[in-house]
Amino acid sequence: MTSAASSVTDWLDHSKIAVLNTKGGVGKTTTAMMLCTAAAKDSRSVELWDADPQGSASEWFYMAEEAGTPFPFQVATVNKITIKRRMSADLAIIDGPPGESSTIQAAVDAADLVLIPTTTSPLDVMRTWKTLETTGDKPTMVVLTSVKLGTKLLDQARAAFEDEGVYVAKSVIPHRESLKQSIGQLPLSMYGYDDLYHEIMTLMTDDYTAHTQAS
């Protein structure tokens, strides 16, 4: 492995990804849990940092553990102060709170990448802009969730963001009732989150390479 490749790997192995949206009900916690699962399947040491006072990620984690189907990672509760600490794992994925919160800004500041999940509902798309306003110059990606493939809503949602220069993940998360029913247990399928994880890792690697070449 070359020294340049080693530098990229080292950087990826000390990264934080914040999953945020001020609007609830858009698949934020599911996205965080499933991306952690995908990272673990990729043999990466990963932790989920639960910054949501509702504790949905922690509850899901412990329910799955009690059911005998534990997730292949650990969950830690954090707040706007502890979210700044160094992680013990290679990768930390932060499940942020909904609503107006100083913790959201703390998560943005701590993150190397911000993911904003949203459904293709016009109302959810419109409310996503409030979250986008908090990210500033931080690398940001919108992830379309609960998508009904082949619909005009999918095309319209993607165009609404891309026309304003917002990066939208090529990997979309399709609407699946079985995904909703898997809350509280380890899902049997990845529902497209494995593709999203690999897209994120590729983009973060490319971004790091471009940054170091420019400097």
PyMOL commands that set and color helices and strands:
alter all, ss='L'
color gray80, all
select helices_A, chain A and resi 3-12+28-41+56-66+82-84+102-110+122-135+152-162+177-181+193-214
alter helices_A, ss='H'
color red, helices_A
select strands_A, chain A and resi 15-19+46-50+74-77+91-95+113-118+140-144
alter strands_A, ss='S'
color yellow, strands_A
deselect
rebuild
show_as cartoon
